[in-house]
């Protein structure tokens, strides 16, 4: 923080005050205005992404038509469609129907479709199609496959939703429709041309409340949810849509792209050379024609996600059930009809025989059509369709012929040589082809990384009755001659679309389909004072409240339509769901949990990125709905991002990225030195008590305490205690607390302890308040060495500093203390009744003696228990005169406190080191050691006595001379 403060204080100190005032005023205004504008973008509102409004549109939109019978026979007219519908998030709830396999019979499902039942024959006649649930529910007691099996048995007008795929503000529903049509059976000449003629087919999607959304003018035949068939004979979309904001014509975009329904007439016009027919017709299937698994129309939009039970009927025999991802045998079929079989109207048999055809399973991969390599990497030619020669003159009433002679996905049929059993060039079943005829879409998807939607397309092969080449309308009768059959790896997209459009889509299946969406971006870095890389837990500590968040992404393949990365910061009120950090269909349950939208940026190509691109967005800390929700020190923010594509125009999002967490860390508190204390042990009777320790105590209030909640958690700051002898230059580390020492949730009174592995010392702590701990450290006396008699070697500094989770140290706090544990040694040199005296010194550096500190008190205890305190003088000398009347007995001398604290009024020992006691009996005369010339008396006394002696000798000599002179 100090560095941050210094950085923030840089710059010129001479900026004009007027400019500063203006800028401050402007910023203050923005600070008031911006939150007002952003308050609407709180967690539930600030979710806009490119291509989407801040409030999602309720109008349903066709995202993609995947497969449909865009060629319809007038006599066998059925509606079959697989498509993706975009609706507002949570607009549709699949549990609205009565359990798995249940149908919506009351309009509760908030989604239905109405379509032109009779086409141009009666353009105002519409039929409503209702929902049948195939999505398994974990809370249902039904078998997971119940809905899929019910759908396979369907023969009425229903639609189902395979999956609900969330992408931002919208859900993408994968929908299959099976319904009846009643197109006209005769028409003008253009309808009889090869390829038929365009027939209008408008389909409207209605979301939300169904009752009242549409009007109907037909008397006695209006919308009726409760009837089996729900028709309106007079419906005008221009005037009878009462909720235009949630109703749309989903086929309008197909017509705009030239993808019309083509009506093939089931009969021909004219005869001989003038014979006109729409072309061969691939039987679409209806009711139980032909008999398939389940008895009806299993071949369209088959739901293979949950597998199927065993099935048996007289017409099909026993069909084994399957595991999830596998379609049962006899689920799919192909049968071609050709109305040119009349020998009367077509005596030459021109283009009368369609007894062979191609078929191929294709699938979507990343939204593009590809061959299913595990099944039909190339189109497969099937020959030998019966009956032959062809005698068909109309497609009407040919359901029994189709039932008897259709090819199915089975190995062999006793009565019909043709089948759709995919084998390799050696005749072995393809990897996704089961031995009984079942098709393993799960394996096909996994091996090729497919999206999960499969459809089977078939193309006719037509000849004249004599086997010669048919030359009529080759695009229709023999598309292979125009290169219009099948798709292969490496084909360009326009050729693929052309060839698929030339064929007839008859069968389709789903297995865990997902809308191709951008790959998930990743968050790899949140700016801090170092490199900012996320640790193993996905977090980083940072001192920046406005960090730059960055990571990797997948660039768009089309530079003109770049992918964008959108960053969100968590709303603490509606925290990010853990499920959102994982890929899956449950990406978003509640939009509020997305968080605050912090910005977006194009995914830029980056050769160093594993994903091919990189991004970075700054959290300015200004886009939260109120300042109280912004980034704060001692707090955290979780971030996640997703990628948004722009090629489709719908703004599909990826799943969310990993979650990156920033813990915001400031400087730590400087420890309070006023709470420090050091207690030093002292010698008793000349020796330290066993186990003596120097006790260092204090109090600490760390800013950062350890806490955890689920996958979140912040580590605590560390406290480091060290000491240094003042004569030394290096600090000695005593204790550094490990992580999780200071627990935020610990109760007051909790008393943890930590042992430093290096020093072996133990720090004892007690929590005294919400974020305050008292602590005690006992340091063995043996750690204090090197005393040489100087104050510097006996004085120590004890230091404490805190280190925050970013490893930034606080300023240290310290206390200085004299650590004197060396006792005084006393000697006696005189012990007579006139005076006792001696020396006081200390042993340092082993056996070297140094005089005791001048002023140290020596306590002399006389016989009779009276006492005298005397002061150590120069060179450690001391002396005391016995009290009057004390002339015998033993006395003792002892330093009670070597730091001159001395005894209190009651004579009790006070601090400092106590020396060992020395004693001796008082002698009446000075001891021999104190006699002159023995070294016991002072030199000055000897000099005086010598002078006196010399003076006496001189005086005697003078007297003697005087006497001699008298004589």
Number of C-alpha atoms within 10 A of each C-alpha: 15 12 9 12 9 9 10 9 10 8 8 7 8 6 9 9 10 9 10 11 11 11 12 12 12 11 12 11 11 12 13 10 11 14 17 13 11 17 15 13 20 18 25 18 18 24 25 17 22 18 14 17 11 16 13 15 17 20 19 24 23 20 20 18 17 20 24 21 21 20 26 26 27 21 21 25 25 21 20 25 21 26 21 23 21 24 27 22 23 16 15 19 13 25 18 18 20 13 21 26 23 18 22 23 17 14 20 19 23 18 24 22 22 22 24 26 27 21 20 15 17 15 18 20 20 27 25 23 25 26 28 28 26 30 24 23 15 9 7 11 10 14 17 21 22 22 25 29 24 18 28 23 19 23 18 18 20 22 26 26 24 27 22 27 22 27 25 25 23 25 22 25 23 26 20 26 21 22 22 19 21 17 25 18 17 16 13 9 14 14 21 23 19 20 23 22 21 19 20 19 23 19 19 23 23 25 24 19 15 17 14 12 16 19 18 21 14 15 9 8 13 18 23 16 19 11 10 11 15 18 24 25 22 19 24 17 18 8 10 16 20 14 17 15 13 21 24 22 19 21 20 17 15 15 15 9 8 10 14 18 19 20 26 29 31 26 23 23 16 11 15 15 11 10 15 19 24 29 31 28 26 25 24 28 29 21 15 20 20 30 26 27 31 25 21 21 28 31 24 29 31 24 31 26 26 23 20 26 16 12 15 13 13 7 13 15 10 13 21 15 17 19 15 19 24 27 31 30 25 25 27 31 26 30 27 24 26 28 26 30 24 20 18 11 18 21 15 15 24 24 28 31 31 30 22 19 24 20 24 27 26 26 27 22 19 15 16 13 22 23 22 28 20 23 24 23 20 19 20 19 15 20 15 14 23 22 14 11 15 21 17 19 20 18 20 15 10 15 17 12 15 23 18 16 22 23 26 24 23 24 20 16 12 6 9 16 15 22 22 23 27 27 17 13 8 6 9 12 18 19 17 24 27 20 15 16 25 24 30 23 28 21 18 24 25 11 14 15 12 26 21 22 27 28 23 25 25 26 31 32 26 28 22 19 22 13 13 12 14 19 15 16 15 17 22 23 27 26 20 19 12 11 13 22 29 28 26 19 13 8 12 10 12 8 15 21 15 15 20 22 16 23 26 24 27 24 27 27 27 28 27 19 20 23 26 16 17 21 19 23 29 24 27 18 24 29 22 23 11 9 10 20 19 18 13 7 12 19 24 24 27 23 22 22 23 19 21 16 23 23 22 26 30 26 25 22 10 10 11 9 15 19 27 27 32 27 28 25 29 26 24 14 11 15 15 24 15 12 14 21 17 16 14 14 17 13 21 24 15 13 19 20 22 29 28 24 24 21 19 21 16 21 25 21 18 16 10 10 13 11 18 16 20 25 23 22 18 16 23 15 16 17 23 26 21 14 13 8 16 19 23 19 16 14 14 24 19 20 25 24 31 26 30 31 24 18 16 11 12 17 22 28 29 24 27 28 24 21 22 26 25 28 27 24 24 23 23 22 19 19 23 16 16 11 12 20 17 19 14 19 20 26 23 17 17 20 15 18 12 7 9 17 20 20 16 20 18 19 21 25 21 21 19 26 22 18 16 12 7 6 8 14 15 24 22 23 26 23 22 18 22 17 18 18 24 18 15 11 8 11 15 15 15 23 22 23 20 16 16 15 19 27 20 18 12 17 13 14 12 13 15 16 14 16 16 15 11 10 13 11 17 18 22 17 24 18 22 17 13 13 18 18 22 17 19 19 20 18 19 13 19 10 10 19 13 14 21 17 19 11 14 14 19 21 18 20 16 21 23 24 22 28 22 23 25 20 12 18 20 19 15 16 17 18 17 16 17 17 23 20 24 22 26 28 21 24 17 17 18 22 26 21 21 18 16 22 16 17 20 27 20 21 18 16 12 9 8 11 15 17 19 25 21 18 16 24 25 26 22 25 18 22 18 11 10 12 17 15 18 17 18 24 18 13 14 20 19 24 21 20 16 24 15 8 7 15 17 16 13 16 21 17 26 25 32 31 25 28 19 20 15 22 17 9 6 6 11 10 16 16 18 24 27 27 26 18 17 15 17 15 16 24 18 12 12 18 14 12 13 17 14 14 12 10 12 15 14 13 12 9 11 15 11 11 13 12 12 12 12 12 12 12 11 12 11 11 12 12 11 11 11 10 10 9 8 6 6
